Amino acid sequence: MKLLLTSNGLCNETIAARFVEMIGKPISEAIIAFIPTAVNVTSSNKSWFVNDLVNIEKLKPKMLDIVDISALPQELWQARLEAADVLFFSGGNSFYLMYHIRKSGLDKLLPKLLETRLYTGISAGSIVATKSLALTSEYNRAFAKQYNEYAGEEGLALVDFHIIPHLNSSKFPDACDEKIKEVAKDILGPIYALDNESAISIIDGQLDIVSEGKWKKYN
């Protein structure tokens, strides 16, 4: 299984190069299925979302498809994911994304799909790949519960650690060393905090940090 778990997408040359390398074929032959579902319920300025798509398109893939699993019947989204070389999950609300991954049945299909495809996540898309959503903001949790789109705290458990994206970002005040140290006391297992220039790549269980910025491991 191959995963590239990012804080901020393909935002620098180092992460973009690792992404292309992990696809396993020329980028000009690659089909990327971008799953924007997590962004559906965020009410902020979406310029960051546009930038994420632009950073992918800059690499000139054969096709950049957009596949919203919350908006399409399974026979449509499943065929398009099966046609892709990369399943690319957007940032946004991780609880909302996890809810629709389970509701749609994608969680049951992912193990087979990922035998031959690269999983790539941005922020929430990276968090849901871990074993727990416990470190996601209370705001996102409350929002999902309010609209009955909460599927619990469990993630996909594709990896055995936790991720905190946006380390030291002024837009995410809880993602700072002092506060992470405090919450880490109640969490079992390692936590990787990634700034917006950092990512984690996993190939058949081998973990590597890909970064032009700063990151830190807790626990």
C-alpha positions, -999 to 999 in steps of 0.1 A, spaced: 0 0 0 12 35 -9 1 67 9 11 103 7 -3 122 37 1 159 34 -8 190 54 -12 213 25 -12 192 -7 14 194 -34 26 228 -22 63 225 -29 87 208 -53 99 181 -29 63 169 -21 53 171 -57 83 151 -68 76 124 -43 39 123 -54 50 117 -91 75 91 -80 49 72 -60 24 70 -88 46 44 -105 41 56 -141 47 89 -160 25 117 -147 13 123 -183 -3 88 -182 -18 91 -148 -55 96 -140 -61 114 -107 -95 112 -90 -99 142 -67 -125 136 -39 -136 171 -27 -162 158 -2 -146 172 29 -148 207 17 -186 207 12 -194 219 46 -166 244 52 -178 281 50 -144 298 47 -128 314 17 -121 285 -8 -90 300 -24 -69 273 -7 -91 246 -23 -85 262 -57 -48 263 -51 -48 226 -42 -63 218 -76 -40 241 -94 -9 225 -78 -21 191 -91 -29 204 -126 6 220 -128 20 185 -130 0 179 -162 -16 145 -155 -35 127 -182 -67 135 -164 -78 153 -133 -113 140 -124 -134 154 -95 -155 127 -78 -177 137 -49 -188 105 -32 -216 123 -13 -232 135 -45 -230 106 -69 -246 71 -68 -221 43 -62 -221 29 -97 -208 63 -110 -182 71 -84 -169 36 -81 -162 33 -118 -144 66 -118 -122 56 -88 -114 23 -104 -103 41 -135 -79 63 -115 -42 58 -105 -45 81 -76 -73 87 -50 -67 122 -38 -88 133 -8 -93 170 -1 -90 189 31 -120 202 50 -141 186 77 -127 151 85 -158 140 104 -180 149 75 -156 131 51 -154 100 73 -192 99 75 -196 98 38 -168 74 33 -187 50 55 -222 59 42 -212 54 6 -195 21 12 -161 34 0 -145 22 33 -153 -14 23 -137 -9 -12 -106 10 -3 -84 -20 8 -88 -36 -27 -85 -2 -45 -53 6 -27 -36 -26 -37 -28 -8 -70 -35 29 -64 -19 57 -45 -38 73 -16 -31 110 -12 -46 132 14 -46 169 23 -53 178 59 -87 161 66 -80 137 38 -48 127 56 -65 125 91 -91 100 80 -64 76 68 -52 73 105 -68 52 132 -86 80 150 -101 114 144 -98 123 181 -74 152 174 -97 169 150 -111 202 162 -142 202 184 -159 227 160 -158 201 132 -170 174 155 -199 195 167 -209 205 132 -210 169 120 -231 159 150 -255 188 145 -263 176 110 -263 139 119 -232 133 98 -211 119 125 -198 83 122 -177 82 154 -141 88 162 -125 59 142 -106 66 111 -97 42 83 -67 29 102 -46 26 70 -17 37 93 -11 32 130 -3 69 140 -21 102 143 -16 133 122 -20 170 132 -17 192 100 -9 229 98 17 229 126 25 265 138 0 280 113 -17 312 125 -50 299 111 -49 269 133 -40 281 168 -44 246 184 -17 232 161 12 246 182 37 228 202 24 238 236 -12 226 229 -1 195 211 20 184 241 -10 188 263 -34 167 242 -7 141 235 -8 130 271 -42 114 265 -34 98 232 -20 63 227 5 60 199 27 84 179 15 117 167 31 135 137 26 172 135 32 185 100 36 222 89 22 233 56 54 223 38 56 188 51 41 153 43 45 117 52 50 90 26 44 53 33 53 25 9 45 -10 21 48 1 57 81 21 52 75 56 65 95 87 53 91 124 61 90 146 30 95 182 40 108 217 31 95 230 64 92 217 100 76 187 116 76 170 150 69 136 164 52 132 198 47 101 220 
